[in-house]
């Protein structure tokens, strides 16, 4: 890819050099972060050198001698070593910026516009918003500070307080039980949403009743047909004393197969494997309730997302058996949710993705 960028005759020399520098810098930053985490993971002792070579040949059009760490982790956890496993740094530096090239589409990930853009029945009820310092009610009508105080008096606790932008890893997300604390959060912060708490279904509650346990659904809009496909799903469960289920908060991930069954084990960010939840001793087994309704809802929501080809949804099943979308993820996705469990992120679409990224790489585009 380095040579393709530098020899791209469609761009001026100045632009080629600038794009090449941006590409090198992005690879350096991403590679450094992956290596730091991979150093904390102890690989299995089984040699898979022949498969590693095939893996590097498969991905050579995007990066020569790609990092084989993700393949090794997959092999360690599952015994599987599919050469289509996406090297994590290639996904972050080449694939995502190319398939989700239009940053304009990221506005669809702002939590305060979810109900207006997608339809309110897909999401938990919102009670109050703040967008760039301006307060809005549940119908996104501007309200005064005095009206905000009246709204706070009528809110039934507990509620969820979360940033409506930049909440990666669950940062800033918390459940609030105290009126005094809620008032303090609302009056001292900007860019947030206050939502009703989703009372989760017993199936998910049993793993950890104190956290919001959700399903991450990965979808892909094909570069050849523009059809939406579900690439895979994984259940996320939180740990004791944590409301969020994010990996960065020590959460666990268990892949869901295409029949809706859990994978019989879970893992954390550092590829530590668990057959049962370490805080509740509940085994990671069973079929996800209302699984096919989840498939249908995920596709309906994703169809409303414009410009972007890789989409992640965090979805929760409430106590009434209705699925609610907790978050729309339009940035870099957590490929390890599927790949650490042995499933290539793009699966049957891997070849078309490689070919498309090779020919339409973000660093070779005419715009920008």
C-alpha positions in Angstrom: 0.0 0.0 0.0 2.9 2.3 0.6 4.0 2.2 -3.0 0.4 2.6 -4.2 0.0 5.8 -2.3 3.4 7.3 -3.4 2.9 6.3 -7.1 -0.7 7.5 -7.3 -0.6 9.6 -10.5 -4.1 11.0 -9.8 -2.8 13.2 -7.0 -0.2 15.9 -7.0 3.2 15.1 -5.5 2.5 17.4 -2.6 -0.8 15.7 -1.8 0.8 12.2 -2.2 3.5 13.1 0.3 1.0 14.5 2.7 -1.2 11.5 2.5 1.7 9.2 2.9 2.9 11.0 6.0 -0.6 10.8 7.4 -0.8 7.1 6.7 2.6 6.4 8.3 1.7 8.4 11.4 -1.7 6.6 11.7 0.0 3.2 11.4 2.6 4.2 14.0 0.0 5.3 16.5 -2.3 2.3 16.0 0.6 -0.1 15.9 2.0 1.2 19.1 -1.3 0.9 21.0 -1.9 -2.7 19.7 1.7 -3.8 20.6 1.3 -2.4 24.1 -1.8 -4.5 24.7 -0.5 -7.6 22.9 2.6 -7.6 25.1 0.2 -8.3 28.1 -1.2 -11.4 26.4 0.6 -14.7 26.7 0.3 -16.7 23.5 -0.1 -20.4 23.3 2.9 -22.6 22.7 1.5 -24.4 19.6 3.4 -23.4 16.5 1.3 -22.2 13.5 4.1 -20.8 11.4 2.8 -22.2 8.1 -0.6 -20.6 8.8 1.0 -17.3 9.8 2.8 -17.2 6.4 -0.5 -17.8 4.5 -2.1 -15.1 6.7 0.5 -12.6 5.7 0.2 -13.5 2.0 -3.5 -13.1 2.2 -3.3 -9.5 3.6 -0.2 -8.5 1.6 -2.1 -6.1 -0.7 -2.8 -3.9 2.3 0.3 -4.5 4.3 3.4 -6.6 3.7 4.4 -8.8 6.6 1.3 -7.9 8.7 1.2 -8.4 12.4 0.1 -12.0 13.2 -0.8 -11.3 16.9 -4.6 -11.4 16.3 -4.3 -14.7 14.5 -2.2 -16.1 17.4 -4.7 -14.9 20.0 -7.6 -16.5 18.1 -5.6 -19.8 17.9 -4.8 -19.7 21.6 -8.4 -19.2 22.7 -10.2 -21.5 20.2 -7.6 -23.6 18.3 -8.9 -21.8 15.1 -6.5 -20.0 12.8 -8.4 -18.7 9.8 -6.2 -16.6 7.5 -9.0 -14.2 7.0 -8.7 -12.9 10.6 -8.2 -9.2 10.1 -4.9 -7.8 11.6 -6.2 -5.2 14.1 -3.9 -2.4 12.9 -5.0 -2.9 9.2 -8.6 -2.7 10.3 -8.0 0.6 12.1 -5.6 2.2 9.6 -6.8 0.9 6.2 -10.2 -0.7 6.3 -12.3 1.5 8.6 -11.1 4.9 7.2 -11.9 3.6 3.7 -15.3 1.9 4.3 -16.4 4.7 6.6 -14.7 7.5 4.7 -17.4 10.1 5.1 -17.0 11.7 8.5 -20.3 13.6 7.8 -22.0 10.3 8.6 -20.8 10.3 12.2 -23.5 12.7 13.2 -25.9 9.7 13.3 -24.0 8.5 16.3 -25.0 11.5 18.5 -27.2 10.0 21.2 -29.5 13.1 21.5 -30.7 12.7 17.9 -31.4 8.9 18.0 -35.1 9.1 18.6 -35.7 11.8 15.9 -33.5 10.1 13.3 -34.3 6.4 13.8 -37.7 6.4 15.6 -38.3 6.6 19.4 -39.6 3.0 19.7 -36.1 1.6 19.1 -34.5 3.4 22.0 -34.9 4.0 25.8 -37.0 7.0 26.6 -34.9 10.2 26.8 -35.8 12.7 29.5 -33.4 15.6 29.1 -30.7 16.7 26.6 -27.8 19.2 26.6 -26.3 19.9 23.2 -23.3 22.3 23.2 -24.5 24.0 26.4 -28.2 24.3 25.3 -30.9 22.3 27.2 -33.6 20.4 25.3 -36.6 18.4 26.6 -37.4 14.9 25.5 -39.0 16.2 22.3 -35.8 18.2 21.5 -37.4 21.5 22.2 -35.2 24.2 23.7 -35.9 24.8 27.4 -34.7 27.4 29.9 -32.6 26.7 33.1 -35.8 27.3 35.1 -37.7 24.7 33.0 -34.8 22.3 33.5 -35.2 22.5 37.3 -38.9 21.6 36.9 -38.1 18.7 34.6 -35.6 17.4 37.2 -38.3 17.5 39.9 -40.6 15.2 37.8 -37.9 12.7 36.8 -38.3 9.2 38.4 -35.0 7.8 39.6 -32.9 5.9 38.9 -31.8 7.3 35.5 -28.8 6.9 33.2 -26.6 9.9 32.6 -24.3 9.6 29.6 -22.4 11.9 27.2 -24.2 12.2 23.9 -20.8 12.2 22.1 -17.3 10.8 23.0 -18.4 8.1 25.4 -16.1 5.3 24.0 -15.4 2.6 26.6 -18.4 3.8 28.7 -16.5 6.9 29.8 -18.9 9.2 31.7 -21.8 6.8 31.7 -23.4 6.2 35.1 -26.6 5.3 36.8 -27.9 8.0 39.1 -30.0 7.3 42.2 -29.8 10.7 44.0 -31.7 13.8 43.0 -28.9 15.9 44.3 -26.3 14.2 42.2 -28.4 14.3 39.1 -28.9 18.1 39.5 -25.2 18.5 40.0 -24.4 16.5 36.8 -26.9 18.3 34.7 -25.9 21.8 35.8 -22.2 21.3 35.6 -21.8 19.4 32.3 -22.5 19.9 28.6 -23.4 17.4 25.7 -25.2 14.7 27.6 -28.5 12.9 27.7 -30.6 11.6 30.6 -32.5 8.4 29.9 -34.7 6.0 31.7 -33.0 2.8 32.9 -33.8 -0.3 30.8 -34.9 -3.0 33.2 -33.1 -5.9 31.6 -34.4 -9.3 30.9 -33.7 -12.1 33.4 -31.5 -14.0 30.9 -29.0 -11.1 30.9 -29.5 -10.1 34.5 -28.4 -13.5 35.8 -24.8 -12.9 34.5 -24.4 -9.7 36.5 -27.5 -7.9 37.8 -25.6 -4.7 38.6 -24.5 -3.9 35.1 -26.2 -3.1 31.8 -25.4 -6.2 29.8 -25.9 -5.7 26.1 -25.5 -7.4 22.7 -23.0 -5.9 20.2 -24.3 -6.4 16.7 -21.8 -5.8 13.8 -23.3 -5.0 10.4 -21.7 -4.4 7.0 -23.1 -2.7 3.9 -21.5 -4.6 1.0 -19.3 -2.6 -1.4 -20.6 -4.7 -4.3 -24.3 -5.0 -3.7 -25.0 -2.3 -1.0 -27.0 -4.9 0.9 -26.8 -5.0 4.7 -25.4 -8.1 6.3 -25.0 -9.0 10.0 -21.3 -10.0 10.4 -21.7 -11.3 13.9 -22.9 -10.7 17.5 -21.4 -10.9 20.9 -22.8 -10.6 24.4 -21.1 -8.1 26.7 -21.3 -8.5 30.5 -20.0 -6.1 33.2 -18.1 -6.9 36.3 -19.0 -6.4 40.0 -19.5 -2.7 41.0 -19.6 -1.5 37.4 -22.8 -0.3 35.6 -21.1 -0.5 32.2 -20.2 -3.6 30.3 -17.3 -2.2 28.3 -14.0 -4.1 27.9 -12.1 -1.1 29.2 -14.1 -1.5 32.4 -13.0 -5.1 32.7 -16.1 -6.3 31.0 -16.3 -9.8 29.3 -17.4 -10.8 25.8 -19.0 -14.0 24.6 -19.6 -14.5 20.9 -23.0 -15.5 19.7 -23.2 -18.0 16.8 -25.6 -17.6 13.9 -28.3 -19.7 15.6 -28.3 -17.4 18.6 -26.3 -19.6 21.0 -23.6 -18.4 23.3 -20.1 -19.7 22.5 -19.7 -21.5 25.9 -16.9 -19.2 27.0 -16.1 -15.5 27.4 -12.9 -13.5 27.3 -11.7 -10.0 28.4 -9.6 -7.4 26.6 -6.4 -9.3 27.4 -7.7 -12.7 26.1 -8.2 -14.3 29.5 -10.8 -17.0 29.0 -13.8 -17.7 31.3 -16.3 -20.5 31.1 -18.4 -18.9 33.8 -18.8 -15.3 35.0 -16.2 -14.7 37.7 -18.6 -12.7 39.9 -21.8 -14.8 39.7 -20.5 -18.2 38.6 -23.1 -18.3 35.8 -21.9 -20.3 32.8 -21.7 -18.6 29.4 -24.3 -20.9 27.8 -27.8 -20.7 26.4 -29.7 -19.2 23.5 -30.4 -15.4 23.3 -34.1 -14.8 23.9 -36.0 -13.1 21.0 -32.9 -13.7 18.8 -34.6 -13.3 15.4 -36.3 -10.2 16.6 -32.9 -8.8 17.4 -31.7 -9.6 13.8 -34.7 -7.8 12.3 -34.4 -4.7 14.5 -30.7 -4.4 13.9 -31.2 -4.4 10.1 -34.1 -1.9 10.3 -32.0 0.6 12.4 -28.9 0.1 10.2 -30.8 0.8 7.0 -31.4 4.3 8.3 -27.6 5.0 8.6 -26.2 6.8 5.7 -22.7 7.1 4.2 -21.1 4.3 6.4 -20.4 0.7 5.7 -19.3 -0.7 9.1 -21.9 -0.3 11.9 -22.0 -1.5 15.5 -25.1 -1.5 17.6 -25.3 -2.0 21.4 -28.7 -3.5 22.1 -30.5 -4.5 25.3 -33.5 -6.8 25.9 -35.9 -5.3 28.5 -38.0 -7.2 31.0 -41.0 -7.1 28.6 -39.0 -8.9 25.9 -38.5 -5.7 23.7 -35.1 -4.9 22.3 -33.8 -1.3 22.8 -30.8 0.2 21.1 -28.5 1.6 23.8 -25.8 3.0 21.5 -25.0 3.4 17.8 -21.3 2.9 17.2 -19.9 4.4 14.0 -16.2 4.7 14.8 -13.6 2.0 15.0 -15.3 -1.3 15.9 -14.0 -3.9 18.4 -13.1 -6.7 15.9 -11.8 -8.9 18.8 -15.4 -9.4 19.9 -15.6 -11.9 17.0 -12.0 -12.6 16.1 -10.7 -13.7 19.5 -13.5 -16.3 19.3 -12.1 -17.6 16.0 -14.5 -15.8 13.6 -13.0 -13.6 10.9 -14.6 -10.2 11.2 -15.8 -9.9 7.5 -16.2 -13.7 7.0 -17.4 -14.5 3.5 -17.0 -10.8 2.5 -13.3 -10.6 3.3 -12.1 -10.9 -0.3 -14.4 -8.1 -1.6 -13.3 -5.9 1.3 -9.6 -6.4 0.6 -10.1 -5.7 -3.1 -12.2 -2.6 -2.5 -9.8 -1.1 0.0 -6.9 -1.8 -2.2 -8.5 0.1 -5.1 -10.3 2.8 -3.1 -7.9 3.4 -0.2 -8.6 6.6 1.7 -5.1 7.8 1.2 -5.5 7.6 -2.6 -8.9 9.4 -2.9 -9.1 12.6 -4.9 -11.2 14.5 -2.3 -9.8 16.0 0.8 
